[in-house]
Amino acid sequence: MIVGVDVREALGQPAGKGRLAAELLPRIRANHQEIELRYYADTNSAGSERGLTTIAGSGLRWHRDVARDAAKRCDVYFATTSYLTPQFMRIPTLVFVHDLIAFRREAAPQRRARVIERLALGRAVKHAAAVAVNSEATKHDLLKRYGDDVGKKVSVVPLAAGPQFKPASDRTQEEAIRNKYGLDR
């Protein structure tokens, strides 16, 4: 099975949505050799990852062109960072929804994200074959906003800590950490 994935935000120094792709995709590759990942980025993205397909353009044109290419080369598409591309897809798409901050004025979302997500999220989750969310709270917010039709597709996939976050292996390491941060215990 070939899975297309938008990795633009995962290249370079990923944060937020890009962190999900940067952490998750190598684990998919390591644990599921039967899956081939085809990474999509724009021509401004840095990276030489195996399977990287760069598509020229920006905005809606980029998303449309990725959807066309993925329809020819992929079996499914995993939308880790964008709600625009799934609207153009002709193949089954998994949309990952991180939160619904764009819909909460009190959260002071970025203007660009607020506009794009308000316009695109509803269409993306309705068009998607499956929707993943990172918490029960996000699932609740999604169902409240888009109803039970979307709820049938939603799975909660909690985010996990990276391998660098592990318990100290011995007393010497614990002591070094306590000293570094000035902790008594």
N, C-alpha and C positions, 0 to 999 in steps of 0.2 A: 504494500500500500504506500502510495506517495502522498505526503501531507505538505501542503503549501503553508508557509507561515510568514507574516509580516514581522521582520526583525529590525526595522529602522531604529526604533527606540532602544533596542538591545545592544546595538553596536556602539563602540566608544565607551562612555561612562554611564551605564544604565541606571536609571532611578525610576521609581514608581512603576508604571506599566511595563517599561522596558526591562526592569529587574526580573519580572516574572519570566519573560522569554529567555533572558540571559541565564537564569538558574534552572529553569525547567527543561529546555530543549536538549542540553547535553545529557540529562538524566533519561530522557525519552530515548535518545540515540543509544545510550549505554544499556538500557534495560529492555529495549524492543528492537532487536536487530532486523526484524521483519518490516519495520517502518523506515521508509526513506524520507528524510526531511528536505524540502526545497525551500530555501530561504529567499524572501523577497525584500529588496531594499531599493531606495532611489539612487540616482547617480551621485548624490551628495554624501551618501553614507560611506563611512570608512569600514574596511573589513575585507578579509580574504577567506572567509569561512567556506569550507567545502559545500557546494550546492547553492552558493549565493547567486541569485538572479537579480541583476539590476535592471530596473525599468526607468526610462527617461521620463521627464515631466514632473508635474506637481499637481496638487489639488485633486479635484474630481477626476481629471484625466488620468492621473497616476493610478488611482483606485480602479477605474474602469479597465485600464490596460493590464493591471495585475489580474483582475478577474478573468479577462480574456485569455491571458497566458495560462493561468491556473486551470481553467476549464479544459485546456488541451493537454497539460502536463501532469495534473494532480488528480487524485481520487477524492480528496477532501481538502478543506481549507480551515486553518486554525487562526482566528482573528484575535490575537493577543493584545493588540494595542489600538485598533481602530474600529469604529462602528460604521465607517463609510464603505469599505470594500465589500462587506457581506451583502450589501444591497444590489451589487452588480453580479454576484456569483450565480453560476448555473450548476455548481456542484454542492454537495452537502457541506455546511459550514458550522463550525463550533465557535461561538462568540464567548469571550471571557469578559465578564462585567466585574469591575473592581469595586465600584461604589456608585452611588447616585448623588454625589456631592454637587454636581452641576445643577441639580434641581432644588438645592437648599440655599436660599439667599443668605441665611445666617452663617453659612460656612464660607462665604465670600469666595466662590470659585473664580478661577481665571476667566476673564470675559470670553476669550477664544474657545476655551473648553466648554464653557456654559452654552454658547451658541451652537457649536458643532454637536455636542452630545444631546442637547434638547431636540435638534433637528433629526439626528441620525439614529439614536439609540432605539427608539420604538420600532422603526423599520427593520433595524438589524436583528433584534430579538424575535420579531415576528417572522422574518425570513429564515432565520437560522434553523438548522436541523436540531441543534442542541445548544444549551446555554450553561456555562459554568460560572459560578460566583464564589468568592472567597470566604463568605460568612453567612450565617443564618440571617443576620441583620440585612445584608444586601439582598438576599433572596426575598425577605419580607417586603423590603422597599420596592423591589422589582414587581412582585405580585400585586402589591397595592396600586402601583402605577399602571401596569399593563394587563392584569387579570389572569384568570386561570388558564387561558389558552397558552400563555407563555409558561405558566407554572408546570405544565406537563413536561416541558423540555429542560427545566432547571435542575442542576446538580450542584451541591455545595462541595467545593474542593478547597479545604483549608490550606493556606500557605504554610510551608515548612521553613524552619531555620536552615541556613546554609551550614556546610560542614565546619566552618570556622567557629560556629557557636556550639561548643560542646563542653561538658564538665571538665574541670582540671583533672589531669590524669594522676597526679601525685601531690604529696604535701609540699614539695619544693616549688612546684608550679603554683599551687594555691598561695603560698607565702609571697612569691614574686608578684602575683596579681594584687594581693592585699597591700603590699608595700607600694606598688605603682599607683594605686588609687587612694592610699591613706586610710585603709579600712582596718578596724580593730578585729573584726571577725568576718 
